[in-house]
Amino acid sequence: MTAPGDFPVVGIAAADLRRDLSAVSGASADNGTQIWLGTLGRNPKIDRLVRQRKLDVSRLRGAWESFVITTVVNPAPGVASALVIVGSDRRGTAYGAYELTHAIGVSPWHWWADVAPERHPRIYAAAGLQHFGPPSVKYRGIFLNDEDWGLAPWAATTFEPEAGTIGPRTYAKLFELMLRLKANMVWPAMHKVTTPFNANPANAALADRYGIVMGSSHAEPMLRNNVGEWKAPAEDFNYLANPGGVSSYWRNRVRSNGAYENVWTLGMRGIHDSGIVGPTTDDGRRQLLERIFADQRAMLPKRAPQVFTPYKEVLDVYRGGLKVPGDVTLMWPDDNFGYIRHLPDAAERARPGGSGIYYHLSYLGAPLSYIWLSTTPPALIREEMGRAWDAGARQMWVANVGDLKPAELATDYFLRLAWDVPGTRAKPIDAVVSDWAADSVGRDLGPELAAILAEHHRLNFARRPEHLQWWLPGQLSKASPLTPDEVATRLAAFDALSARVRAVAPKIAPERRDAFFELVDYPVTAAGLANARVFEAETHDRLRDTDPAGAAAAGDRARAADAALTTLTRRYNDELASGKWRGMMAVEPADGQWRRYRLTPPILPTAEASLTVPRRRPGPSWEGSSGSGAPSVTAAIPTGPWPSPGSGSGLATTSILVEAETTQSPRTGWRLVDGLGRNATAIAASTPTTLSYAVTLPPGRWQLAAEVLPTYPTIEGSGLKLAVAIDGNPPTTIAAERRTGDSAWARAVLDNRLDLALPTPLTGGAHTIVVTLDDPALILDALRFDPVPIQGLPHGH
């Protein structure tokens, strides 16, 4: 039951709740049970319950996006009881309806990941009042971006051909997902391939009906999609030379969209996220931006929420003294690879506009893009966004999710964290992923699937599938630094993971098999195949002159992996859910655009017909198919760490890795970080603390390097540093500067590792090593001891 005078989104949510109840119970009628759904002050019957003191809404009055769910006895004459859902505002009410649908077994991803609802012939509501909200972060949402290779062609040719673009039908499905995930903001797709969101007025009107707050990226001030909407020459998008033309362009958007709920992006950059046109110095950029702020704010309705994102070189302008009005939210970006560049200091925390975070789960840009498979570990999201929340960035969180698929888990976790930072952050990552997998794939399979996804994230954290090359675009190609044993170990680990996926496939209920393929099978299996085709091709090239038979076998396996990946992706596009996702999935790189930012496709060796070579072991093969239709991958698993990049000659030939968590230090001031690092566990300091390690090194000379994640220090400009004391001697501070965009940064984000090296080598024998951590931003993964070559001899392999 809803009231005619309530908000449109309440009617939308009520209709979805009715359909979900029917889908779960199989009943086509209400069976006499009443559910009252309404917004405080907008539903007369619910307001009467409040006046009669049958409903406690004391925590709802004036609250942001909050709701209660409760049972009320005798709510009206002739009604014995009712389940009442009441929201503090329009989104709070909608969230309440979708909270109930989730509780009865309908996943937020029921449409976007084909998660069939659970079936329960009887549904019961517990007595008592449950209160939800307000959220930890005020504005929480996603940015659809780099949609050229998936979302745009799928919408234009499969889901919404009548629009020929990402249009109202697609956005309606997206807005529903946002409400089911308790999100409230969307930055729409904005590449040239996509018709601009506001080119069709129905899109903004639809967002308003769903209660979705619209915003735009740092490169699109005043809700203008410059790539698609600026029709004059690009050089005229210049506020120094053409302030009248640019102002008119912005003012038109305020006139068309000013009545809706928006967060207005201030500032200016060039067309398509390029540098600002006109000023040539940082001081000139600062003066111009301050003028632009004043002019933009004069166009906007009073008290309209506003945000400024100091992204890329604009961050340097901000650091140089740019004055941003105090009521404007400062949106801090990460470095595009999940590591937040700046956190608000005391002065920034005191600003009434507050702070936000723009975070990447997908990225097209230097040094290499990653827009195919989603491999950012949830633990990294927790660590970085949790640290941001601690520093006071609580006004707005937006994640760049690319095409949305296959970033379902990362998107879900990001938004779940934004809704409830303390509660979500306190749960182990495996428990969160287990619950999500149980909801999405199978109630009894949560822990098993969480373990598979944990290993998936661990392997790909060492190197993403899109980053399987060890040179940057424009540089000469070179082989990976892995030894043959390390390659075999890595491929065998992926092989074993794919075998686990095949083993669990028969346990999936038929109605959940599409969801299993989309959420688990495809990303896990595809990542393994991507590694196999690259490393087997590399093995072929290494053996070609010395072991033709071995080279031919490796070439066979590289081509088989590539063919299997093509087949797997074809299944996603053509067979899954009766062709529902045709055009959505493309192995990166899928075309020649933006080549300077993209992985070079591996060169697969041609078949060598003159050689007939049996397959060797260990090593993967692709024969037959799993229960889910994925290629079969089998191999023996060599033991040993991956990677250990140093190698030497003489007495010592391989690196020695000591995991950070093996410390014997008392648990004082430090904590284990689950789900991160090469071994899926690392250490961070809650307060300044010391860690002690006892190691015995073989004869020779050894270089100590502390492997840390490439985070940014809490105190800006101080660099990442720690102190190391050897055998009771005074400590030595080792440090690394964090300069976004330089070669050290590029290597670090591709490896998800930064080495802090001790300048003086150690001799073989027993040593006590004490490491002091004094920055909570620093996450220690391991201590690595690389052999130092004997002078005059080359490194061994």
VOGU-3710 file (C-alpha; in Angstrom, 3 decimals, decimal comma):
1> mtapgdfpvv> 0,000/0,000/0,000  1,365/3,383/-0,999  -0,144/6,855/-1,023  -0,924/8,763/-4,241  0,907/11,817/-2,951  4,159/10,015/-2,276  7,218/10,343/-4,491  7,335/8,516/-7,849  10,276/6,371/-6,722  8,111/4,961/-3,935
11> giaaadlrrd> 5,651/3,683/-6,526  8,527/2,214/-8,552  9,923/0,445/-5,505  6,470/-0,796/-4,495  5,902/-2,325/-7,928  9,318/-4,058/-7,764  8,544/-5,317/-4,264  5,246/-6,756/-5,466  6,963/-8,542/-8,370  9,755/-9,826/-6,152
21> lsavsgasad> 7,334/-11,232/-3,589  5,506/-13,033/-6,353  8,745/-14,370/-7,850  9,905/-15,718/-4,486  6,636/-17,150/-3,191  4,986/-18,096/-6,461  1,807/-16,407/-5,273  0,027/-14,000/-7,578  -1,890/-12,212/-4,823  -1,116/-10,662/-1,437
31> ngtqiwlgtl> -2,885/-13,487/0,471  -4,368/-10,889/2,789  -1,035/-9,634/4,108  -0,653/-5,876/4,056  2,618/-4,041/3,524  2,485/-0,315/4,072  5,223/1,616/2,279  5,592/5,344/2,549  7,666/8,418/3,229  7,297/10,276/6,486
41> grnpkidrlv> 4,945/13,183/5,872  3,787/11,807/2,499  1,602/8,861/3,515  -1,502/9,822/5,575  -2,070/6,325/7,002  1,528/6,008/8,153  1,477/9,536/9,555  -1,669/8,591/11,530  0,208/5,642/13,063  2,884/8,091/14,148
51> rqrkldvsrl> 0,314/10,394/15,769  -1,255/7,370/17,516  2,206/6,420/18,802  1,968/3,025/17,172  5,095/3,767/15,153  8,351/5,210/16,507  9,962/7,474/13,927  12,017/9,572/16,297  15,239/8,569/14,547  13,829/9,337/11,110
61> rgawesfvit> 12,912/12,975/11,511  15,422/15,062/9,612  17,611/12,033/8,884  19,217/11,456/5,476  18,125/8,340/3,560  17,032/6,344/6,609  14,165/3,904/7,097  12,511/1,557/9,561  10,820/-1,782/9,008  8,418/-2,953/11,681
71> tvvnpapgva> 5,211/-4,854/12,320  2,254/-2,872/13,662  -0,711/-4,559/15,354  -4,165/-3,241/14,449  -2,903/-0,434/12,224  -6,411/0,258/10,922  -9,966/-1,014/11,523  -10,305/-4,559/10,240  -6,552/-4,996/9,771  -4,973/-7,324/12,335
81> salvivgsdr> -1,409/-6,375/11,529  0,755/-4,852/8,816  4,391/-4,769/7,894  5,240/-1,072/7,752  8,213/0,383/5,891  8,686/4,106/6,342  11,504/6,287/5,045  12,816/9,629/6,178  12,907/10,793/2,553  12,146/9,406/-0,889
91> rgtaygayel> 15,289/7,311/-1,226  15,033/6,085/2,333  11,599/4,672/1,536  12,810/3,017/-1,652  15,796/1,521/0,165  13,363/0,051/2,697  11,378/-1,703/-0,010  14,513/-3,138/-1,614  15,915/-4,154/1,777  12,858/-6,357/2,164
101> thaigvspwh> 13,243/-7,883/-1,301  16,877/-8,683/-0,530  15,904/-10,257/2,785  13,484/-12,629/1,056  16,121/-13,795/-1,425  16,201/-11,380/-4,378  19,737/-10,257/-5,146  20,394/-6,637/-6,128  22,053/-8,226/-9,187  18,972/-10,232/-10,188
111> wwadvaperh> 18,854/-8,516/-13,591  22,425/-7,369/-14,182  23,957/-10,757/-13,344  20,965/-13,047/-13,984  20,725/-14,091/-10,344  17,457/-16,028/-10,230  15,486/-15,323/-7,010  15,311/-17,961/-4,329  11,934/-19,677/-3,942  10,162/-19,752/-0,559
121> priyaaaglq> 6,477/-20,722/-0,415  6,092/-18,969/2,950  7,662/-15,711/4,012  7,621/-14,496/7,614  8,487/-11,093/9,079  10,093/-10,937/12,505  8,330/-8,805/15,084  9,948/-5,631/16,317  11,403/-2,504/14,769  14,562/-2,476/12,675
131> hfgppsvkyr> 16,246/0,819/11,909  18,577/1,459/8,939  20,688/4,505/8,151  21,752/7,162/7,836  24,563/6,089/5,499  28,212/6,590/6,359  28,787/8,587/3,146  26,209/11,097/1,937  26,543/10,663/-1,841  27,492/7,181/-3,081
141> giflndedwg> 27,587/6,111/-6,686  29,313/5,007/-9,854  30,746/6,442/-13,040  30,111/4,577/-16,301  33,259/5,116/-18,324  35,283/3,765/-21,240  32,073/2,161/-22,408  33,214/1,830/-26,016  34,097/-1,858/-25,764  31,166/-3,281/-23,814
151> lapwaattfe> 28,260/-1,298/-22,448  27,749/0,975/-25,453  27,737/-1,685/-28,199  25,594/-3,979/-26,055  23,003/-1,275/-25,369  23,010/-0,002/-28,949  22,667/-3,366/-30,692  21,171/-5,778/-28,163  19,232/-4,193/-25,328  18,179/-0,801/-26,636
161> peagtigprt> 18,490/-0,776/-30,433  15,645/1,712/-30,762  17,858/4,317/-29,060  21,076/3,162/-30,718  22,968/4,155/-27,562  22,923/3,909/-23,780  19,470/5,376/-23,292  16,460/5,425/-20,952  15,885/1,665/-20,907  19,469/0,993/-19,907
171> yaklfelmlr> 19,504/3,778/-17,354  16,236/2,543/-15,820  17,893/-0,818/-15,146  20,973/0,946/-13,785  18,961/3,237/-11,501  17,086/0,257/-10,099  20,399/-1,458/-9,351  21,643/1,676/-7,583  18,592/1,738/-5,317  18,934/-1,970/-4,543
181> lkanmvwpam> 22,568/-1,305/-3,555  21,527/1,737/-1,469  23,416/4,092/-3,775  22,133/7,475/-4,872  24,433/8,934/-7,542  25,381/8,248/-11,159  27,892/9,916/-13,431  26,675/8,875/-16,892  28,686/7,386/-19,747  30,479/10,113/-21,662
191> hkvttpfnan> 32,667/8,829/-24,499  32,146/9,964/-28,067  30,546/6,633/-28,991  27,668/7,359/-26,581  24,936/9,927/-27,174  25,259/12,404/-24,272  22,981/11,651/-21,328  21,232/15,024/-21,458  20,779/15,016/-25,216  17,621/13,037/-24,451
201> panaaladry> 15,611/14,941/-21,797  13,900/11,666/-20,874  17,106/10,504/-19,191  17,260/13,298/-16,617  13,506/13,071/-15,999  13,903/9,334/-15,432  16,720/9,904/-12,936  14,450/12,269/-11,026  11,620/9,713/-10,934  14,054/7,144/-9,502
211> givmgsshae> 15,421/9,684/-7,023  18,920/9,364/-8,453  21,259/12,314/-8,012  23,078/13,078/-11,242  26,632/14,318/-11,377  29,495/14,372/-13,832  33,187/13,672/-13,843  36,022/16,107/-13,176  36,337/16,618/-16,948  32,661/17,585/-17,419
221> pmlrnnvgew> 31,890/20,769/-15,472  28,322/21,917/-15,041  26,853/18,548/-16,148  28,068/19,090/-19,707  29,403/16,170/-21,714  32,029/18,101/-23,662  32,980/15,252/-26,000  29,451/14,997/-27,349  27,958/18,423/-26,624  30,625/21,040/-27,381
231> kapaedfnyl> 30,099/21,707/-31,079  32,571/24,542/-31,605  36,257/23,830/-32,297  38,088/22,344/-29,331  40,407/25,347/-29,107  37,353/27,553/-28,435  36,719/25,671/-25,171  38,923/28,332/-23,668  37,702/30,539/-20,845  40,489/33,051/-21,372
241> anpggvssyw> 39,645/33,667/-25,019  35,964/32,727/-25,150  34,316/33,280/-21,744  30,991/34,298/-23,278  30,638/31,178/-25,401  31,655/28,818/-22,636  29,432/30,551/-20,049  26,415/30,337/-22,328  27,121/26,632/-22,840  27,117/26,039/-19,090
251> rnrvrsngay> 24,124/28,285/-18,391  21,954/26,335/-20,841  22,447/23,182/-18,778  21,486/24,971/-15,567  18,266/26,108/-17,261  17,384/22,607/-18,484  18,374/20,605/-15,386  18,377/23,049/-12,490  15,091/21,775/-11,059  16,459/18,249/-10,578
261> envwtlgmrg> 18,599/16,936/-7,752  22,193/17,219/-8,966  25,697/17,696/-7,662  27,322/20,270/-9,941  30,945/19,796/-10,934  32,922/23,040/-10,898  36,168/23,934/-12,615  37,340/23,239/-16,134  39,631/21,014/-18,153  40,000/20,525/-21,891
271> ihdsgivgpt> 37,839/18,406/-24,160  37,898/14,707/-23,246  39,863/14,954/-20,028  42,779/16,873/-21,513  44,555/19,776/-19,841  42,849/23,147/-19,523  43,200/25,345/-22,618  44,597/28,867/-22,336  46,871/29,444/-19,334  50,393/28,075/-19,629
281> tddgrrqlle> 51,564/28,237/-16,010  50,197/26,849/-12,760  49,722/30,383/-11,455  47,756/31,275/-14,571  45,640/28,143/-14,164  45,007/29,013/-10,527  43,806/32,538/-11,336  41,580/31,320/-14,148  40,033/28,529/-12,102  39,182/30,927/-9,272
291> rifadqraml> 37,444/33,186/-11,793  35,614/30,182/-13,255  34,428/29,108/-9,785  32,850/32,500/-9,168  31,151/32,623/-12,557  29,809/29,049/-12,345  28,433/29,502/-8,836  26,587/32,633/-9,919  24,653/30,514/-12,447  23,513/27,853/-9,965
301> pkrapqvftp> 20,465/27,701/-7,698  21,145/28,656/-4,099  22,460/25,818/-1,917  22,930/23,563/-4,937  25,554/20,936/-3,966  28,862/21,518/-5,756  32,075/19,534/-6,095  35,566/20,178/-7,371  37,963/17,340/-8,218  41,675/18,270/-8,360
311> ykevldvyrg> 42,537/15,497/-10,814  45,911/14,876/-12,476  47,781/18,183/-13,014  44,960/20,154/-11,344  46,056/18,653/-8,031  49,357/20,503/-8,434  47,433/23,730/-9,059  45,445/23,135/-5,867  48,616/22,471/-3,905  49,971/25,730/-5,301
321> glkvpgdvtl> 47,324/27,751/-3,468  44,077/27,442/-5,453  41,219/28,859/-3,347  38,103/26,683/-3,513  34,932/28,086/-1,882  34,390/26,496/1,522  30,979/24,985/0,808  32,270/23,130/-2,279  33,121/19,465/-1,736  36,736/18,593/-2,521
331> mwpddnfgyi> 36,778/15,270/-4,341  40,168/13,584/-3,970  41,221/11,192/-6,724  43,232/8,031/-6,531  46,168/7,544/-8,904  43,821/5,626/-11,274  45,107/2,312/-9,894  43,385/2,255/-6,523  45,865/4,228/-4,398  44,480/7,530/-3,088
341> rhlpdaaera> 46,851/10,414/-3,742  45,701/12,850/-1,057  43,620/12,681/2,090  42,075/15,738/3,739  44,197/17,466/6,336  42,855/19,251/9,409  42,030/22,438/7,525  40,283/20,536/4,753  38,305/18,498/7,279  37,023/21,745/8,788
351> rpggsgiyyh> 35,528/22,952/5,493  31,678/22,848/5,462  31,712/21,330/1,963  33,613/18,299/3,192  35,613/15,869/1,106  34,942/12,966/-1,230  36,844/10,308/-3,144  36,882/9,489/-6,865  38,136/5,897/-7,072  39,025/3,695/-10,051
361> lsylgaplsy> 37,947/0,080/-10,426  38,601/0,388/-14,168  40,869/2,743/-16,082  41,865/3,730/-19,606  45,192/5,509/-19,515  48,900/5,390/-18,740  50,937/3,402/-18,034  48,565/0,581/-19,110  44,784/0,346/-19,038  42,665/-2,236/-17,276
371> iwlsttppal> 39,103/-2,337/-18,562  38,490/-5,997/-19,351  38,432/-8,109/-16,168  37,832/-6,608/-12,746  40,674/-7,721/-10,473  40,949/-4,994/-7,823  40,873/-6,895/-4,513  38,025/-5,887/-2,195  40,664/-5,655/0,538  42,395/-2,793/-1,296
381> ireemgrawd> 39,073/-0,967/-1,560  38,543/-1,478/2,178  42,020/-0,251/3,110  42,093/2,841/0,920  38,474/3,921/1,302  38,520/3,129/5,016  41,598/5,306/5,443  39,821/8,058/3,496  36,782/7,810/5,754  39,006/8,006/8,833
391> agarqmwvan> 40,524/11,194/7,410  37,067/12,745/7,002  36,276/12,068/3,326  32,598/11,305/3,963  30,626/13,561/1,642  30,850/11,722/-1,703  32,319/8,450/-2,991  32,167/7,606/-6,694  33,774/4,553/-8,307  34,726/4,390/-11,958
401> vgdlkpaela> 33,297/0,955/-12,880  33,909/1,003/-16,624  31,240/-1,123/-18,307  29,890/-2,275/-14,900  30,273/-5,882/-16,002  32,296/-7,851/-14,942  32,936/-5,512/-11,969  29,894/-6,714/-10,027  31,737/-7,815/-6,877  33,982/-4,742/-6,670
411> tdyflrlawd> 31,033/-2,401/-7,310  28,905/-4,181/-4,731  31,644/-4,014/-2,109  32,464/-0,351/-2,782  28,829/0,681/-2,350  28,246/-1,627/0,611  31,239/-0,040/2,315  29,979/3,469/1,529  26,607/2,705/3,124  28,086/1,298/6,342
421> vpgtrakpid> 31,815/1,856/6,721  32,223/0,596/10,323  30,093/-2,526/9,897  31,416/-3,559/6,490  35,014/-2,759/7,326  34,888/-4,891/10,462  34,001/-8,068/8,559  36,815/-10,202/7,120  36,935/-9,977/3,340  36,347/-13,714/2,972
431> avvsdwaads> 33,175/-13,413/5,051  31,887/-10,513/2,936  32,635/-12,318/-0,325  31,171/-15,550/1,042  27,896/-13,801/1,861  27,827/-12,150/-1,556  28,545/-15,423/-3,355  25,902/-17,214/-1,299  23,341/-14,572/-2,273  24,373/-14,579/-5,908
441> vgrdlgpela> 25,256/-18,180/-6,735  24,358/-20,684/-4,054  23,462/-20,586/-0,382  25,700/-23,543/0,496  28,607/-22,512/-1,713  29,595/-19,172/-0,226  32,836/-20,221/1,533  33,979/-22,345/-1,417  33,402/-19,556/-3,920  34,971/-16,978/-1,601
451> ailaehhrln> 38,135/-19,098/-1,468  38,227/-19,301/-5,269  37,803/-15,543/-5,624  40,417/-14,886/-2,938  42,977/-16,876/-4,911  41,835/-15,136/-8,110  42,495/-11,746/-6,537  45,807/-12,881/-5,056  47,192/-14,091/-8,370  46,025/-11,105/-10,351
461> farrpehlqw> 47,206/-8,618/-7,748  50,742/-9,672/-8,672  49,959/-8,723/-12,289  46,569/-7,949/-13,814  45,581/-9,842/-16,997  45,671/-6,507/-18,853  49,228/-5,838/-17,650  50,952/-8,979/-18,876  53,765/-7,156/-20,597  56,924/-5,746/-19,068
471> wlpgqlskas> 57,427/-2,720/-21,292  55,309/0,361/-21,786  53,707/1,395/-25,084  56,354/2,927/-27,312  59,224/1,095/-25,644  61,121/-1,909/-26,958  59,516/-5,185/-25,984  61,165/-7,393/-23,417  60,443/-10,692/-21,719  59,017/-10,969/-18,232
481> pltpdevatr> 61,519/-11,150/-15,352  60,150/-14,532/-14,250  62,320/-17,610/-14,324  60,977/-20,777/-16,000  60,182/-22,240/-12,577  58,310/-19,117/-11,581  56,315/-19,199/-14,824  55,443/-22,844/-14,221  54,382/-22,058/-10,662  52,136/-19,221/-11,780
491> laafdalsar> 50,485/-21,140/-14,605  49,983/-24,141/-12,376  48,298/-21,965/-9,755  45,883/-20,625/-12,367  45,417/-24,169/-13,620  44,524/-25,400/-10,141  42,119/-22,493/-9,695  40,330/-23,314/-12,942  40,091/-26,914/-11,787  38,354/-25,712/-8,628
501> vravapkiap> 35,883/-23,772/-10,756  35,172/-26,908/-12,805  34,729/-28,950/-9,647  32,153/-26,586/-8,184  30,192/-26,135/-11,435  28,059/-29,304/-11,075  26,909/-28,101/-7,649  25,280/-24,972/-9,084  21,500/-25,017/-9,324  20,369/-24,857/-12,970
511> errdaffelv> 18,669/-21,489/-12,525  21,897/-19,975/-11,116  24,329/-21,279/-13,746  24,292/-18,097/-15,809  25,048/-16,069/-12,676  27,876/-18,447/-11,771  29,392/-18,057/-15,229  29,203/-14,260/-15,155  30,370/-13,723/-11,588  32,920/-16,512/-11,099
521> dypvtaagla> 33,610/-18,809/-14,038  34,309/-16,276/-16,775  36,583/-13,892/-14,828  38,556/-16,680/-13,124  38,948/-18,887/-16,191  39,625/-15,986/-18,558  42,393/-14,657/-16,316  44,086/-18,051/-16,359  43,840/-18,337/-20,129  45,216/-14,817/-20,574
531> narvfeaeth> 48,255/-15,770/-18,505  48,722/-19,054/-20,337  48,733/-17,571/-23,819  51,274/-14,897/-22,842  53,669/-17,055/-20,856  53,477/-20,052/-23,168  54,222/-17,779/-26,130  57,154/-16,378/-24,188  58,344/-19,916/-23,410  58,175/-20,730/-27,121
541> drlrdtdpag> 60,379/-17,749/-27,944  62,882/-18,634/-25,212  63,218/-22,263/-26,347  62,987/-21,722/-30,108  66,719/-21,869/-30,802  67,762/-24,450/-28,213  64,790/-26,810/-27,830  62,604/-26,808/-30,965  60,404/-29,620/-29,685  59,770/-27,865/-26,368
551> aaaagdrara> 59,146/-24,620/-28,212  56,591/-26,276/-30,471  54,759/-27,727/-27,473  54,661/-24,316/-25,784  53,382/-22,768/-29,016  50,613/-25,355/-29,152  49,573/-24,446/-25,621  49,659/-20,703/-26,347  47,380/-21,113/-29,350  45,099/-23,458/-27,412
561> adaalttltr> 44,760/-20,913/-24,609  43,972/-18,154/-27,074  41,362/-20,285/-28,842  39,825/-21,278/-25,513  39,622/-17,625/-24,450  37,884/-16,774/-27,719  35,407/-19,613/-27,180  34,777/-18,583/-23,579  34,127/-14,966/-24,544  31,905/-16,019/-27,422
571> ryndelasgk> 29,841/-18,006/-24,954  29,427/-14,892/-22,784  28,240/-12,837/-25,736  26,244/-15,314/-27,781  24,943/-18,073/-25,516  24,612/-16,726/-22,008  21,056/-15,965/-20,849  19,743/-16,646/-24,369  21,951/-13,963/-25,906  21,037/-11,251/-23,412
581> wrgmmavepa> 24,623/-9,952/-23,210  25,533/-10,009/-26,890  28,229/-7,378/-27,424  29,006/-6,823/-23,736  32,294/-8,691/-23,329  35,462/-7,971/-25,314  38,945/-9,176/-24,466  41,174/-6,145/-24,071  42,390/-4,719/-26,358  39,383/-5,102/-28,613
591> dgqwrryrlt> 40,259/-2,447/-31,203  42,917/0,058/-32,154  41,691/3,052/-30,170  43,848/4,587/-27,434  46,712/2,286/-28,433  49,265/4,322/-26,506  47,600/3,190/-23,278  46,957/-0,418/-24,123  48,471/-3,836/-23,860  50,146/-5,070/-27,045
601> ppilptaeas> 48,324/-8,245/-28,103  50,581/-11,273/-27,614  52,234/-12,593/-30,762  51,227/-16,235/-30,942  53,736/-18,579/-32,584  52,531/-20,267/-35,736  52,075/-24,024/-35,828  55,223/-25,874/-36,774  53,871/-28,637/-38,929  57,197/-30,405/-39,303
611> ltvprrrpgp> 57,256/-31,278/-35,627  54,953/-33,729/-33,938  55,473/-33,251/-30,236  53,580/-34,820/-27,326  52,411/-32,441/-24,618  54,846/-32,207/-21,763  54,071/-32,000/-18,056  53,876/-29,980/-15,942  51,985/-27,468/-18,030  48,402/-26,578/-18,838
621> swegssgsga> 46,269/-28,122/-21,523  42,828/-27,258/-22,781  40,930/-30,426/-23,533  37,222/-30,992/-23,121  34,976/-28,649/-21,184  33,819/-28,086/-17,635  30,308/-28,420/-16,415  29,858/-24,734/-17,137  31,206/-24,915/-20,665  34,611/-23,447/-19,753
631> psvtaaiptg> 37,831/-24,939/-21,107  39,485/-27,616/-19,019  42,916/-26,785/-17,604  45,083/-29,359/-15,824  48,628/-29,301/-14,484  50,868/-30,362/-11,669  51,696/-27,570/-9,225  55,348/-26,780/-8,570  56,081/-25,268/-5,178  57,719/-21,945/-4,444
641> pwpspgsgsg> 56,849/-18,248/-4,301  55,924/-16,043/-7,265  57,512/-13,806/-8,213  60,930/-13,553/-6,645  62,533/-11,099/-9,056  66,132/-11,296/-7,970  68,516/-14,027/-9,028  72,228/-14,315/-8,755  75,245/-16,480/-9,185  77,869/-18,073/-6,986
651> lattsilvea> 76,666/-19,651/-3,727  73,264/-17,925/-3,773  71,001/-18,271/-6,804  67,431/-17,440/-5,796  65,708/-14,809/-3,724  64,389/-15,583/-0,256  61,013/-14,209/0,737  59,941/-13,693/4,348  56,239/-12,896/4,636  55,512/-9,882/6,832
661> ettqsprtgw> 52,995/-11,793/8,935  55,632/-14,279/10,129  56,871/-11,711/12,664  57,138/-12,903/16,248  56,459/-9,430/17,648  53,628/-9,005/20,157  50,390/-7,774/18,582  50,860/-4,169/19,666  50,115/-1,324/17,311  49,869/-3,441/14,174
671> rlvdglgrna> 47,212/-5,501/12,459  46,994/-8,202/9,843  45,552/-7,036/6,532  43,598/-9,941/5,102  43,112/-10,288/1,368  46,098/-8,224/0,222  49,619/-8,976/-0,908  51,342/-11,782/-2,795  50,403/-14,246/-0,056  46,965/-12,697/0,632
681> taiaastptt> 48,101/-11,297/3,995  50,084/-8,182/4,857  50,731/-5,958/7,874  49,809/-2,344/8,578  50,559/-0,204/11,612  47,676/1,246/13,604  50,205/3,190/15,684  54,008/3,400/15,369  55,225/-0,129/15,944  58,177/-2,460/15,490
691> lsyavtlppg> 58,275/-5,911/13,938  61,044/-8,400/14,628  62,225/-11,165/12,300  64,874/-13,844/12,802  66,349/-15,064/9,510  69,211/-17,317/8,538  70,679/-16,611/5,124  72,813/-19,031/3,110  76,454/-18,142/2,470  76,910/-15,182/0,156
701> rwqlaaevlp> 75,856/-11,548/0,128  72,193/-10,515/0,223  70,321/-7,310/-0,590  67,337/-6,664/1,678  64,236/-5,031/0,164  60,978/-4,408/1,992  58,080/-5,084/-0,339  55,270/-2,609/0,375  52,105/-1,673/-1,446  52,458/1,530/-3,510
711> typtiegsgl> 50,214/3,602/-1,275  50,681/7,320/-0,677  52,006/8,572/2,678  49,672/10,172/5,176  51,871/13,279/5,328  51,976/14,515/1,776  55,419/14,778/0,244  57,175/12,800/2,948  57,556/9,649/0,876  56,938/6,101/2,006
721> klavaidgnp> 59,548/5,086/4,539  60,377/2,638/7,264  63,332/2,058/9,552  65,348/-1,181/9,560  67,774/-2,201/12,308  70,076/-5,187/11,746  71,413/-7,226/14,668  70,897/-4,484/17,233  72,685/-1,777/15,249  71,171/1,710/14,847
731> pttiaaerrt> 68,276/1,735/12,381  68,580/2,872/8,799  65,654/4,695/7,225  64,795/3,513/3,748  62,308/5,481/1,683  60,780/6,001/-1,749  59,267/9,163/-3,144  55,751/8,884/-4,590  55,611/10,957/-7,760  52,516/10,084/-9,741
741> gdsawaravl> 53,339/9,598/-13,395  57,053/8,895/-13,182  58,668/5,595/-14,165  58,942/4,342/-10,574  55,224/4,941/-10,082  54,422/3,146/-13,353  56,386/0,064/-12,330  54,857/0,118/-8,864  51,204/0,260/-9,946  51,675/-2,457/-12,574
751> dnrldlalpt> 53,359/-4,698/-9,981  51,215/-3,512/-7,035  54,495/-3,434/-5,199  57,156/-0,927/-4,250  60,612/-1,997/-3,081  62,302/-0,127/-0,232  65,874/-1,384/-0,420  68,521/-1,329/2,301  71,674/0,230/0,798  74,194/-2,134/2,421
761> pltggahtiv> 74,112/-5,885/1,654  74,004/-8,508/4,399  76,321/-11,484/4,707  75,069/-15,050/5,061  74,216/-16,371/8,517  71,743/-15,628/11,286  70,347/-12,108/11,602  67,761/-10,291/13,672  65,909/-7,696/11,652  63,704/-5,101/13,325
771> vtlddpalil> 61,402/-3,049/11,114  59,682/0,086/12,413  56,447/1,264/10,809  55,129/4,695/11,762  52,656/5,574/8,988  49,245/3,829/8,822  49,360/4,282/5,051  52,268/1,857/4,779  51,324/-1,789/4,163  54,218/-4,233/4,471
781> dalrfdpvpi> 53,873/-7,384/2,416  57,233/-9,134/2,758  60,961/-8,867/3,273  62,898/-10,052/0,246  66,566/-11,031/0,214  68,068/-10,909/-3,265  71,452/-12,559/-3,866  74,199/-10,142/-4,808  76,319/-11,490/-7,694  79,971/-12,190/-7,106
791> qglphgh> 81,872/-9,356/-8,734  82,676/-10,114/-12,336  80,092/-12,876/-12,698  76,699/-12,391/-14,323  73,349/-13,019/-12,653  72,219/-16,606/-12,942  68,756/-17,822/-13,874
//
